[in-house]
Amino acid sequence: MDPGFSVDEIAPIAILMDELRSEDVQLRLNAIHRVSTIALALGPDRAREELIPFLQDSIDDEDEVLLALAEELGKTFEEYIGGPAHAHILFGPLENLSTVEETLVRDKASQHL
């Protein structure tokens, strides 16, 4: 374990990652709906450096999970990653979501680009 992080700091992202990897779609969906809480717990730096790349790599999922992710990232998620100066970090995941096959997901992601 990294001596710079306590167990309390590591637990939120570990739980989210476990739930996002779950076979259970409902668990993955619940995790996506809590992603802003996880980002807040991590703080802006870790949210940018760990959470956003993890979410970007998780964009191969069920349509309802992807739609929820597009909605969550499109809300006021920039406040959790350090404000408008870092909002460009959300472009990668939103661009990927805007290219998926499901029209609802594409439209929701495109609204926030």
C-alpha positions as CSV (number, residue, x, y, z in Angstrom):
1,M,0.0,0.0,0.0
2,D,1.2,3.5,-0.8
3,P,2.3,5.1,2.5
4,G,0.9,8.4,1.3
5,F,-2.7,7.2,1.4
6,S,-4.7,6.0,4.3
7,V,-7.2,3.1,4.1
8,D,-10.0,5.6,4.3
9,E,-8.7,7.3,1.2
10,I,-8.2,4.2,-0.8
11,A,-11.5,2.5,0.1
12,P,-13.9,4.7,-1.9
13,I,-12.2,4.1,-5.2
14,A,-11.6,0.4,-4.5
15,I,-15.3,-0.1,-3.8
16,L,-16.3,1.8,-6.9
17,M,-13.9,-0.2,-9.1
18,D,-15.1,-3.5,-7.6
19,E,-18.7,-2.5,-8.3
20,L,-18.0,-1.3,-11.8
21,R,-16.4,-4.6,-12.5
22,S,-19.3,-6.6,-11.1
23,E,-21.3,-8.9,-13.3
24,D,-24.4,-7.4,-11.8
25,V,-25.7,-4.6,-14.0
26,Q,-27.6,-3.0,-11.1
27,L,-24.4,-2.8,-9.0
28,R,-22.6,-1.1,-11.8
29,L,-25.5,1.3,-12.3
30,N,-25.6,2.1,-8.6
31,A,-21.8,2.8,-8.6
32,I,-22.2,5.2,-11.6
33,H,-24.9,7.1,-9.7
34,R,-22.5,7.5,-6.8
35,V,-19.5,8.5,-8.9
36,S,-19.8,12.2,-7.8
37,T,-19.7,11.1,-4.1
38,I,-16.6,9.0,-4.9
39,A,-15.0,12.0,-6.7
40,L,-15.7,14.2,-3.8
41,A,-14.1,11.7,-1.4
42,L,-11.1,11.4,-3.5
43,G,-10.5,15.1,-4.0
44,P,-9.9,16.9,-7.3
45,D,-6.3,15.6,-8.0
46,R,-7.1,11.9,-7.4
47,A,-10.4,12.2,-9.3
48,R,-8.6,13.6,-12.3
49,E,-5.6,11.2,-12.1
50,E,-7.5,8.0,-11.1
51,L,-11.2,8.2,-11.4
52,I,-11.6,9.8,-14.9
53,P,-9.1,7.4,-16.5
54,F,-10.8,4.4,-14.8
55,L,-14.2,5.6,-16.1
56,Q,-12.8,6.1,-19.6
57,D,-11.6,2.6,-19.6
58,S,-15.0,1.3,-18.4
59,I,-17.0,2.6,-21.4
60,D,-17.6,-0.9,-22.7
61,D,-20.8,-1.6,-20.8
62,E,-24.6,-2.0,-21.0
63,D,-26.5,0.9,-22.5
64,E,-28.3,1.9,-19.3
65,V,-24.9,2.1,-17.4
66,L,-23.4,4.2,-20.2
67,L,-26.4,6.5,-20.2
68,A,-26.1,7.0,-16.4
69,L,-22.4,7.7,-16.9
70,A,-23.1,10.3,-19.6
71,E,-25.7,11.9,-17.2
72,E,-23.3,11.9,-14.3
73,L,-20.4,13.4,-16.2
74,G,-22.6,16.0,-17.8
75,K,-24.0,17.3,-14.6
76,T,-21.7,19.6,-12.6
77,F,-19.0,17.0,-12.5
78,E,-16.3,19.5,-13.3
79,E,-16.6,20.9,-9.7
80,Y,-15.3,17.5,-8.5
81,I,-12.2,17.6,-10.7
82,G,-11.0,21.1,-9.9
83,G,-13.4,23.4,-11.6
84,P,-13.7,24.8,-15.2
85,A,-9.9,24.9,-15.6
86,H,-9.9,21.1,-15.7
87,A,-13.2,20.5,-17.5
88,H,-11.4,19.5,-20.6
89,I,-10.5,16.2,-18.8
90,L,-14.2,15.2,-19.2
91,F,-14.0,15.4,-23.0
92,G,-12.3,12.0,-23.4
93,P,-15.0,10.0,-21.7
94,L,-17.8,12.1,-23.2
95,E,-16.4,11.8,-26.7
96,N,-16.1,8.0,-26.3
97,L,-19.7,7.9,-25.0
98,S,-20.8,10.0,-28.0
99,T,-19.6,7.3,-30.4
100,V,-21.5,4.3,-28.9
101,E,-24.2,2.5,-30.8
102,E,-27.1,3.5,-28.6
103,T,-28.7,6.7,-29.7
104,L,-29.8,7.8,-26.2
105,V,-26.3,7.5,-24.9
106,R,-24.8,9.3,-27.9
107,D,-27.3,12.2,-27.6
108,K,-26.8,12.6,-23.8
109,A,-23.0,12.6,-24.1
110,S,-23.1,15.0,-27.1
111,Q,-25.3,17.4,-25.1
112,H,-22.4,17.9,-22.6
113,L,-19.5,18.3,-25.1
